[in-house]
Amino acid sequence: MISNQQQQRTSVARLAVCDESGGVGHVYELSPAHPTTLGRLPSNDIVIDDDSCSRQHCEIFLEGQVWTLRDLGSRNGTHVDNIRITRDWPLMHQQVIRIGSARFRFLIEGETTRGKEDFDTVVSQETYRELRSTITSVPDLGFEGDPEIESDSNIVHRAKESHYLMDQIPQERSRELAEGLGYLHRMALRTAACQTLIELANSALDGLFDALDVDIGAVLLLDETSNSSSDVRHARRVAYRNRVALEYEQVSSTLTDATLLRNEAVLAEDWRSSTPLDGADSDSLDEMEVRSVICAPIRSQGRICGLIHLYTTRTDALLDQDDLHFTLAVADHCGTVFGLLEERQKLKQSLEQQRQKYDSLRKQLIENSQLVGESPSMLALRDQAMRVGPTGATVLVRGESGVGKELIARLIHHSSERADKPLVCMNCAALSESLLESELFGHEKGAFTGATEKKIGKFEQANQGTLFLDEVGEMSPAIQAKFLRVLEGHPFERVGGSNPVNVNVRVIAATNRHLEDAVKAGEFRQDLYFRLHVVQINIDPLRERSLDIPILAEHFVNRFSQSTGRAIQGLTPAAIEVLTRYHWPGNVRELQNTIERAVILCQTDQVDACDIQLSSLEGGRTSAHGYASTGEGQYREMTIDALEQAHILATLAYTEWNKTRAAQILAIERSTLDRKLKRYQVSRPKD
């Protein structure tokens, strides 16, 4: 209880404008006869020219002998010594009242607590006058750079942050907020399952209509560049609810500007007042008989991405400050989920772009790999190579000579993570044991006769990349042992060296031998066989995929037409029939050489059956002599010039295009040979 002596001292009180350091400025005397109101409107006893202050923010009155502060439902609250008050607050001497950005120190005349000397010094007798004799405005202490929004008497509450985000909830407000938190929790569970922005907006409106007594609601989505009400008129309405038989009308531009430019939620009332909100806007809303409106921003990642509009049309169900804070909490939650959905959409789009890019590169890779063909066998082969490529596993490619084992190795390499690293190819059957060891592992200077300098081997050249070893079954047992150790991750030494060399190499091996028989015969190490046999890819011979022969033939015709400068348009049906019926013991390599020879010998704009010379191996259709015949060995018509041309080209092929040697065999001068080649329009094929 307050003593009689203290009650006598509380009869005269004043408010002194102060700064953050505690310095005291202008002083206002409080009237004990009636409440002293503080706010932004000129009708207040103390006018605070600050947009963060409400129109009628708070009041101070004498209740009995106790000076009491009451908040009048302000949007930003009233604070005493940095504590936001939620009920009538008894004031004590020297307490600081903060209203927006304005600060006042409450002073009681005759109070003996610390600070009385400051009061006696600063407060002169000139300030002891009737407060109501004049209205003095507090200097603008608003936010620096804050956009100036035209004050509107219809806006009754504003909020930048929902009080549901308070770290500590006052005990007297806990029961009121608990119900709202329950609604928010249920809505959060629903929105967590939303996959699209439209689902999110509808879920938010469902939660708002469950919790609040509103008649009309809508959610608008803005463009990223929207920052004014003119942009909102073109915003996309993604959700709408209506409990009354009225069409939705957008909120006035004044409220929208207040929301967008000040980044705050607003509550407005009294639409039929004498000061309409915004001309035509208020007329359309008046036709709806709207009595109160909430406009809340949906904020995501530092920008306003949408708005929530809520309308009531009944005077007995006006929206209040708690409804405003609840709506802002829903909007903030939507903003968080909106950001997650937006990120998910961006990731989805990025994934789709990457998938399209992958498909494009995969198609380009297949085209560049020269794996031509559309037979089921070839399609399965491409798919298997593309799936094996990214795994990094050791691969054993098996197939007859000439089927294209190296092309498969290139496709595997280019579809792996090592695609930007070197691909080194080597044929193990082309070298002796000593040379093969030197080529694979390198040698030091002076390691053997002729080793005049250090040589880096194929393994080191392929470090971080891929090493393709063709005819791996031809390795000697000694090389197989050293090769196995490298495959198992052990370092190796160069020939004639002692320093260990570590490499990170993916190995793709190829063979046309039956390795299982070689293992049984003791010619190939069993442990090396199992180490290479991680993933096996079998390539069918060309005779087993006859559907690819015409496609391959056309591909080679186009290639050699460009390289030789011949204007060859393709193959005749008769030529395709001859190619399809042939057994192709040399597989694709033999077909390639056959088409190259046909393009060179062709005398028309299409390769015909008479231009195709096939080997006599495996029942071929060309005689051992220089003239052409059918499959049954019958005579075929051919001019002397064509026969001469075929014989000259065959001789050049035999001498590997050594023109001097060919001229000797043909018993003609070198100059005569050159003239004939010029007449035939033939030049040496490129390697």
C-alpha positions in Angstrom: 0.0 0.0 0.0 1.1 3.6 -0.7 1.6 5.7 2.4 -0.3 9.0 2.9 3.0 10.9 2.8 3.9 9.3 -0.7 0.3 10.0 -1.9 0.8 13.7 -1.2 4.0 13.8 -3.2 2.3 12.2 -6.3 -0.1 15.1 -6.8 2.3 17.0 -9.2 4.0 15.1 -12.0 5.7 16.0 -15.3 7.2 14.4 -18.4 10.6 15.5 -19.6 11.8 14.8 -23.1 15.1 13.0 -22.8 17.7 11.3 -25.0 19.4 7.9 -24.8 22.2 9.3 -22.5 19.6 10.5 -20.0 19.8 14.2 -20.8 16.6 16.0 -20.1 14.9 18.5 -22.5 11.5 20.1 -22.7 9.1 19.4 -19.8 5.3 18.9 -19.9 3.2 19.1 -16.8 0.6 16.4 -16.3 -2.9 17.4 -15.4 -4.4 15.5 -12.4 -7.9 16.5 -13.5 -8.1 14.5 -16.7 -5.9 12.0 -18.7 -3.0 13.4 -20.7 -3.0 11.7 -24.2 0.1 11.2 -26.3 0.0 10.3 -30.0 0.4 11.4 -33.6 -2.9 13.3 -34.1 -2.9 17.0 -33.4 -5.9 16.5 -31.0 -3.6 14.8 -28.4 -2.3 16.7 -25.4 1.3 15.8 -26.3 1.8 15.5 -30.1 4.6 13.1 -31.2 5.5 13.7 -34.9 6.7 10.2 -35.5 5.2 7.6 -38.0 6.1 4.8 -35.6 3.7 6.3 -33.1 0.0 5.5 -33.4 -2.6 8.2 -33.8 -3.7 7.9 -30.2 -0.9 6.0 -28.6 -1.3 6.1 -24.8 -2.5 8.2 -21.9 -1.3 9.1 -18.4 -3.9 9.7 -15.6 -4.1 10.0 -11.9 -5.9 7.1 -10.4 -6.5 7.8 -6.7 -3.0 9.1 -5.8 -1.1 6.9 -8.3 0.0 8.1 -11.7 -0.9 5.4 -14.2 0.2 4.7 -17.8 -2.3 3.0 -20.2 -1.5 1.9 -23.8 -4.4 2.6 -26.2 -3.8 -0.4 -28.5 -0.8 1.1 -30.2 0.8 -0.7 -33.1 4.3 -0.6 -31.8 3.5 -0.7 -28.1 4.5 1.5 -25.1 7.6 0.7 -23.1 8.6 1.6 -19.6 12.3 1.1 -18.8 12.4 -1.1 -22.0 9.5 -3.3 -20.8 6.4 -3.4 -23.0 3.3 -2.8 -21.0 0.2 -4.8 -21.6 -1.9 -3.5 -18.8 -2.3 -0.3 -16.7 1.1 0.5 -15.3 1.8 2.5 -12.1 4.6 5.0 -12.8 7.5 5.6 -10.5 9.8 8.6 -10.3 12.6 8.7 -12.9 11.2 5.9 -15.0 11.7 6.3 -18.8 8.7 6.0 -21.1 9.5 5.1 -24.8 6.9 5.8 -27.5 8.2 4.9 -30.9 11.5 6.7 -31.1 10.5 9.4 -28.5 11.7 9.1 -24.9 10.2 10.8 -21.8 11.3 10.7 -18.2 8.5 10.6 -15.6 9.3 13.0 -12.8 7.4 13.6 -9.5 7.9 16.9 -7.7 9.4 16.5 -4.3 10.5 12.9 -4.8 13.7 12.3 -2.9 15.1 9.4 -5.0 18.3 9.8 -7.0 17.9 12.2 -9.8 16.1 15.0 -8.0 19.0 17.4 -8.5 18.8 16.9 -12.2 15.1 17.6 -12.1 15.5 20.8 -10.1 18.3 22.1 -12.3 16.7 21.4 -15.7 13.0 22.1 -15.0 12.7 25.9 -14.7 9.7 27.8 -13.4 8.8 28.8 -17.0 7.7 25.3 -17.7 5.3 25.2 -14.8 2.3 26.2 -16.9 -1.0 24.6 -17.9 -0.3 21.8 -20.3 -3.5 22.5 -22.3 -2.8 26.2 -22.8 -0.7 25.2 -25.8 0.1 22.1 -27.9 3.8 21.4 -28.4 5.0 18.8 -30.9 7.9 16.5 -30.1 10.7 16.8 -32.7 10.6 14.1 -35.4 12.5 11.1 -34.0 11.3 8.8 -36.8 13.3 6.2 -38.7 16.0 7.8 -40.9 15.2 7.3 -44.6 11.8 5.9 -43.9 9.4 6.6 -46.7 6.7 9.2 -45.9 3.3 7.6 -46.0 0.3 9.9 -46.0 -1.3 9.6 -42.6 -4.7 8.0 -42.7 -7.2 8.2 -39.9 -8.7 4.8 -41.0 -5.5 2.9 -40.1 -5.9 2.0 -36.4 -3.0 -0.5 -35.9 0.3 -1.3 -37.5 2.8 -4.1 -36.8 6.2 -4.9 -38.2 6.6 -8.0 -36.1 4.0 -10.3 -34.6 3.9 -10.5 -30.9 3.8 -14.3 -31.3 7.6 -14.0 -31.9 8.2 -12.5 -28.4 10.9 -14.3 -26.4 8.9 -14.1 -23.3 5.1 -13.9 -23.2 3.6 -12.0 -20.2 1.6 -14.2 -17.9 -1.6 -12.2 -18.4 -1.3 -12.7 -22.2 -0.3 -16.4 -22.2 -3.9 -17.7 -22.2 -4.9 -15.4 -25.1 -1.9 -16.3 -27.2 -2.2 -20.1 -26.4 -5.3 -20.4 -28.6 -3.6 -18.6 -31.5 -0.5 -20.7 -31.1 -2.7 -23.8 -31.4 -4.1 -22.6 -34.7 -0.6 -21.7 -35.9 0.6 -25.2 -35.0 -2.2 -26.9 -36.9 -1.7 -24.7 -39.9 2.1 -25.4 -39.9 1.4 -29.1 -40.0 -0.8 -28.6 -43.0 1.5 -26.3 -44.9 4.5 -28.6 -44.3 2.9 -31.0 -46.9 2.3 -28.3 -49.5 4.1 -28.9 -52.8 3.1 -25.7 -54.7 2.6 -22.0 -53.9 -1.2 -22.4 -54.6 -1.5 -25.2 -52.1 0.4 -23.0 -49.6 -1.9 -20.0 -50.1 -5.1 -22.1 -49.8 -3.8 -23.8 -46.6 -3.0 -20.3 -45.1 -6.5 -19.0 -45.9 -8.0 -22.2 -44.4 -6.0 -21.5 -41.2 -7.0 -17.8 -41.1 -10.7 -18.6 -41.6 -10.6 -21.2 -38.9 -9.1 -18.9 -36.4 -10.6 -15.5 -37.3 -14.2 -14.2 -37.8 -13.6 -12.8 -41.3 -15.9 -12.7 -44.4 -13.5 -12.4 -47.3 -9.8 -13.3 -47.7 -7.3 -13.5 -50.5 -3.6 -14.2 -51.1 -1.8 -12.3 -53.8 1.7 -13.1 -55.2 3.8 -10.2 -56.5 6.5 -10.1 -59.1 10.1 -9.8 -57.8 10.1 -6.1 -58.9 6.8 -5.1 -57.3 7.1 -2.3 -54.7 4.0 -0.2 -55.0 0.2 -0.5 -55.2 0.3 0.0 -59.0 2.2 -3.2 -59.3 -0.3 -5.0 -56.9 -3.1 -4.3 -59.3 -1.4 -6.7 -61.7 -0.5 -9.2 -58.9 -1.7 -12.8 -59.3 -4.4 -13.9 -57.0 -3.6 -17.5 -56.0 -6.2 -18.2 -53.3 -9.6 -16.7 -52.3 -12.3 -17.4 -49.7 -15.7 -15.8 -49.3 -18.4 -16.3 -46.7 -20.7 -13.7 -48.1 -22.2 -13.3 -51.6 -19.7 -10.6 -52.6 -16.9 -10.5 -55.2 -13.4 -9.9 -54.0 -12.0 -6.3 -54.4 -8.4 -5.4 -53.9 -7.5 -3.3 -50.9 -6.9 0.4 -51.3 -3.6 1.7 -52.6 -3.0 3.6 -49.4 -3.0 0.5 -47.3 -1.0 -1.3 -49.9 1.7 1.4 -50.0 1.8 1.4 -46.2 2.4 -2.4 -46.3 4.9 -2.5 -49.1 6.9 0.7 -48.5 7.0 0.4 -44.7 7.1 -3.5 -44.6 4.4 -3.7 -42.0 1.0 -5.1 -41.6 -1.9 -2.7 -41.2 -5.5 -2.8 -39.8 -8.0 -0.2 -41.0 -11.6 0.5 -40.0 -14.5 2.8 -40.6 -14.7 2.6 -44.4 -17.7 5.0 -44.6 -16.0 7.8 -42.8 -15.8 11.3 -44.3 -12.2 10.8 -45.3 -12.2 7.9 -47.7 -9.1 5.9 -48.1 -8.4 6.2 -51.7 -11.2 7.4 -54.0 -12.4 4.7 -56.3 -10.8 2.0 -54.1 -12.8 3.0 -51.1 -16.0 3.3 -53.3 -15.6 -0.3 -54.4 -15.0 -1.5 -50.9 -17.9 0.6 -49.6 -20.1 -1.3 -52.1 -18.9 -4.4 -50.4 -19.9 -2.8 -47.1 -16.4 -3.6 -45.7 -16.0 -2.5 -42.1 -12.4 -3.5 -41.3 -9.4 -4.7 -43.4 -6.1 -6.4 -42.6 -3.3 -6.2 -45.2 -0.2 -8.2 -44.2 3.0 -8.7 -46.1 4.3 -12.2 -47.0 8.1 -11.7 -46.5 10.7 -14.1 -47.9 14.5 -13.8 -48.2 14.5 -10.1 -47.6 11.7 -9.1 -49.9 7.9 -8.9 -49.9 6.7 -11.7 -52.2 3.0 -11.4 -51.6 0.1 -10.0 -49.5 -2.7 -11.4 -47.4 -6.0 -9.4 -47.4 -8.8 -10.1 -44.9 -12.1 -8.2 -44.9 -15.1 -8.1 -42.5 -18.4 -6.7 -43.5 -20.2 -6.6 -40.1 -19.9 -3.9 -37.4 -20.2 -6.5 -34.7 -17.2 -8.5 -35.9 -14.5 -5.9 -36.5 -10.9 -7.2 -36.7 -8.7 -6.1 -33.8 -5.0 -5.9 -32.9 -4.8 -9.5 -31.9 -6.2 -10.5 -35.3 -3.6 -8.3 -37.0 -0.7 -10.0 -35.1 -2.1 -13.5 -35.8 -2.4 -12.7 -39.5 1.2 -11.3 -39.6 2.4 -14.5 -37.9 0.6 -16.6 -40.6 2.1 -14.4 -43.3 5.6 -14.8 -41.8 5.2 -18.6 -41.7 4.0 -18.5 -45.3 7.0 -16.4 -46.2 9.3 -19.1 -44.8 7.6 -21.9 -46.6 7.4 -19.8 -49.7 11.1 -19.4 -49.7 11.6 -23.2 -49.3 9.1 -23.9 -52.2 10.8 -21.3 -54.3 14.2 -22.9 -53.6 12.7 -26.3 -54.4 11.3 -25.0 -57.7 14.7 -23.5 -58.6 16.4 -26.8 -57.8 13.8 -28.6 -59.8 14.4 -26.3 -62.8 18.1 -26.6 -62.4 17.8 -30.4 -62.2 15.7 -30.4 -65.4 18.3 -28.1 -67.1 21.1 -30.4 -66.0 19.1 -33.4 -67.2 18.6 -31.8 -70.6 22.2 -30.8 -70.7 23.2 -34.4 -69.8 20.9 -35.8 -72.5 22.4 -33.4 -75.0 25.9 -34.2 -74.1 25.1 -37.9 -74.0 23.7 -37.7 -77.5 26.7 -35.7 -78.7 29.0 -38.2 -77.0 27.4 -41.1 -78.7 27.6 -39.3 -82.0 31.3 -38.4 -81.5 32.1 -41.9 -80.3 31.4 -43.2 -83.8 29.3 -46.0 -82.3 27.0 -46.0 -85.2 24.0 -48.4 -85.3 20.5 -48.8 -84.2 20.2 -52.5 -83.7 19.0 -53.8 -80.3 22.5 -55.1 -79.6 24.1 -51.7 -80.3 21.5 -49.8 -78.3 22.1 -52.1 -75.3 25.8 -51.8 -75.7 25.7 -47.9 -75.6 23.4 -48.0 -72.6 25.7 -50.4 -70.7 28.8 -48.3 -71.5 27.0 -45.1 -70.3 26.0 -46.8 -67.1 29.4 -48.2 -66.4 31.2 -45.0 -67.2 30.4 -43.0 -64.0 31.2 -45.9 -61.7 35.0 -45.9 -62.0 35.0 -49.7 -62.1 37.6 -51.7 -64.0 36.1 -52.9 -67.3 36.9 -55.9 -69.6 35.8 -55.4 -73.2 35.5 -58.6 -75.2 34.9 -59.1 -78.9 36.4 -60.1 -82.2 39.1 -58.1 -83.8 37.7 -55.0 -85.6 34.4 -54.7 -83.7 35.3 -51.4 -82.1 36.6 -52.2 -78.6 38.6 -48.9 -78.4 35.5 -46.9 -79.3 33.7 -48.5 -76.3 36.6 -47.6 -74.1 36.5 -44.0 -75.3 32.7 -43.8 -74.6 33.2 -45.2 -71.1 36.0 -42.7 -70.4 34.1 -39.7 -71.7 31.0 -40.6 -69.7 33.0 -40.8 -66.4 34.3 -38.2 -63.9 37.7 -38.6 -65.6 36.5 -37.2 -68.9 38.6 -34.1 -68.7 41.7 -36.2 -67.8 43.9 -38.1 -70.3 42.8 -41.3 -72.1 45.9 -43.3 -73.0 45.6 -46.3 -75.4 48.1 -49.1 -75.9 48.2 -52.4 -77.8 49.9 -55.1 -75.7 50.4 -57.5 -78.6 52.5 -55.0 -80.6 55.6 -55.1 -78.4 58.0 -57.6 -76.9 58.1 -58.3 -73.2 60.9 -55.8 -72.4 59.5 -53.1 -74.6 56.0 -53.6 -73.1 57.3 -53.2 -69.6 59.2 -50.0 -70.5 56.1 -48.6 -72.3 53.7 -49.4 -69.4 55.9 -48.4 -66.4 58.6 -46.2 -68.0 62.3 -46.5 -67.5 65.2 -44.5 -66.0 68.1 -43.1 -68.0 70.7 -45.8 -68.6 68.3 -48.7 -67.6 69.3 -50.6 -70.8 71.1 -50.0 -74.0 69.5 -47.1 -75.8 67.9 -45.6 -72.7 69.5 -42.2 -73.2 66.9 -40.4 -71.0 64.2 -41.1 -68.5 60.9 -42.1 -70.0 57.4 -41.8 -68.4 55.3 -44.9 -68.9 51.7 -45.2 -70.0 50.5 -45.5 -66.3 52.0 -42.2 -65.4 50.8 -40.6 -68.6 47.2 -41.7 -67.7 47.4 -40.6 -64.0 44.0 -39.3 -62.8 42.6 -40.6 -66.2 42.0 -43.8 -68.0 44.4 -46.4 -69.5 43.0 -48.6 -72.3 45.0 -51.8 -72.9 44.1 -53.7 -76.0 45.0 -57.4 -76.4 45.7 -57.7 -72.7 45.7 -61.4 -73.1 49.1 -61.2 -74.9 51.0 -60.1 -71.8 53.8 -62.3 -70.5 53.5 -63.8 -67.0 56.1 -61.4 -65.6 54.3 -58.3 -66.9 51.0 -59.7 -65.7 52.4 -59.9 -62.1 53.6 -56.3 -62.1 50.4 -55.2 -63.8 48.3 -56.9 -61.1 50.1 -55.1 -58.3 49.4 -51.7 -59.9 45.7 -52.6 -60.4 45.5 -53.4 -56.6 46.8 -49.9 -55.8 50.4 -50.7 -55.0 53.2 -48.3 -56.3 55.5 -49.5 -59.0 59.1 -48.7 -60.1 60.3 -47.7 -63.5 62.6 -50.1 -65.3 66.1 -49.5 -63.8 64.7 -47.3 -61.0 64.2 -47.7 -57.3 61.8 -44.9 -56.4 58.1 -45.9 -56.0 55.6 -44.3 -58.3 52.0 -44.0 -57.2 49.2 -43.4 -59.8 45.4 -43.2 -59.8 44.4 -44.8 -63.0 41.2 -46.5 -64.2 42.0 -49.5 -66.4 39.9 -50.6 -69.3 41.2 -53.9 -70.8 40.2 -55.5 -74.1 40.9 -58.9 -75.6 39.7 -61.1 -78.4 41.1 -64.2 -76.8 39.2 -66.7 -74.7 40.8 -65.8 -71.4 39.2 -68.7 -69.5 41.0 -71.2 -71.8 44.2 -69.2 -71.3 43.8 -69.4 -67.5 43.3 -73.2 -67.7 46.4 -73.5 -69.8 48.4 -71.4 -67.3 49.1 -68.7 -69.9 47.1 -66.0 -68.0 47.1 -65.4 -64.2 43.8 -66.4 -62.5 44.0 -63.6 -60.0 44.6 -61.0 -62.8 41.6 -62.5 -64.6 39.3 -61.9 -61.6 40.8 -58.5 -61.1 40.0 -57.5 -64.6 36.7 -59.2 -64.7 34.8 -56.6 -62.6 32.5 -55.5 -65.3 32.5 -57.3 -68.7 31.1 -55.8 -71.9 30.7 -58.1 -74.9 30.5 -56.6 -78.4 28.7 -58.7 -80.9 30.4 -59.3 -84.3 29.0 -57.3 -87.2 27.5 -60.4 -88.9 25.2 -60.8 -85.8 23.8 -57.3 -86.1 23.1 -57.0 -89.8 20.7 -54.1 -89.2 23.7 -51.9 -88.5 25.4 -52.7 -91.8 23.5 -50.2 -94.1 23.7 -47.5 -91.4 27.5 -48.0 -91.0 28.0 -48.1 -94.7 26.2 -44.8 -95.2 28.2 -43.3 -92.3 31.5 -44.4 -93.9 30.4 -43.2 -97.4 29.8 -39.7 -96.0 33.0 -39.6 -94.1 35.2 -40.7 -97.0 33.4 -38.6 -99.5 34.4 -35.5 -97.4 38.0 -36.7 -96.8 38.6 -37.6 -100.5 36.7 -34.7 -102.0 34.4 -37.1 -104.0 30.7 -36.1 -104.4 29.3 -39.5 -103.5 25.6 -39.4 -102.5 25.3 -42.8 -101.0 24.8 -46.5 -101.9 22.5 -48.2 -104.4 20.1 -50.9 -103.1 22.3 -53.5 -105.0 25.4 -52.3 -103.1 23.6 -52.5 -99.7 22.4 -56.0 -100.6 25.9 -57.1 -101.3 27.2 -55.7 -98.1 24.4 -57.2 -96.0 24.9 -60.7 -97.4 28.6 -60.7 -96.7 30.0 -62.5 -93.6 32.4 -59.7 -92.5 35.2 -61.7 -90.8 37.0 -58.4 -90.2 33.9 -56.8 -88.7 33.5 -53.0 -88.7 37.2 -52.4 -89.6 36.8 -54.5 -92.7 33.6 -52.7 -93.7 35.3 -49.3 -93.2 38.2 -50.3 -95.5 35.7 -51.7 -98.1 33.7 -48.5 -98.2 36.8 -46.4 -98.4 38.0 -48.4 -101.4 34.6 -48.2 -103.0 34.4 -44.4 -102.6 37.8 -44.1 -104.3 36.9 -46.5 -107.2 33.3 -45.2 -107.7 32.7 -43.6 -111.1 29.2 -42.3 -110.5 27.6 -40.3 -107.7 26.5 -43.5 -105.9 28.4 -46.6 -104.7 27.1 -49.5 -106.7 27.6 -53.3 -106.3 30.3 -53.3 -108.9 32.4 -50.8 -106.8 32.5 -53.1 -103.8 35.5 -55.5 -103.6 35.1 -58.0 -100.8 37.7 -60.4 -99.4 37.8 -64.1 -100.5 38.1 -65.0 -96.8 35.1 -66.8 -95.3 33.3 -67.3 -98.6 33.9 -63.8 -99.9 32.6 -62.5 -103.2 35.8 -61.4 -104.8 38.1 -63.6 -106.7 41.8 -63.8 -106.0 42.4 -62.2 -109.4 42.0 -58.5 -110.2 38.6 -58.7 -111.9 35.3 -58.6 -110.2 32.8 -61.4 -110.0 29.5 -62.3 -108.4 29.1 -64.5 -105.4 29.0 -67.5 -107.7 32.3 -66.5 -109.4 30.6 -65.5 -112.6 32.0 -62.8 -114.9 31.1 -59.2 -114.3 31.2 -56.4 -116.8 34.0 -53.9 -116.2 35.8 -51.5 -118.5 39.6 -51.5 -119.1 39.9 -48.1 -117.4 38.0 -49.3 -114.3 40.1 -52.5 -114.2 43.3 -50.5 -114.6 42.2 -48.1 -111.9 41.4 -50.9 -109.5 44.7 -52.6 -110.2 46.7 -49.4 -109.6 45.0 -48.6 -106.3 45.5 -52.2 -105.2 49.2 -52.0 -106.0 49.4 -48.7 -104.1 47.6 -50.2 -101.1 50.1 -53.1 -101.3 53.1 -50.8 -101.2 51.4 -48.6 -98.6 51.3 -45.8 -101.2 55.0 -45.9 -102.0 54.6 -44.5 -105.5 58.2 -45.3 -106.6 57.8 -49.0 -105.6 54.3 -49.1 -107.1 55.5 -47.7 -110.4 58.2 -50.4 -110.5 55.7 -53.1 -110.0 53.4 -51.6 -112.7 56.4 -51.2 -115.0 55.5 -47.5 -115.7 57.2 -44.2 -114.9 56.5 -42.4 -111.7 55.2 -39.4 -113.7 52.8 -41.7 -115.6 51.5 -43.0 -112.3 50.9 -39.4 -111.0 49.1 -38.5 -114.2 46.8 -41.5 -113.9 46.0 -40.7 -110.3 45.2 -37.1 -111.3 42.9 -38.4 -113.9 41.2 -40.7 -111.4 40.9 -37.8 -109.0 42.4 -40.0 -106.3 44.8 -39.0 -103.6 46.4 -40.9 -100.7 43.8 -41.6 -98.0 44.3 -39.8 -94.7 45.3 -42.0 -91.7 
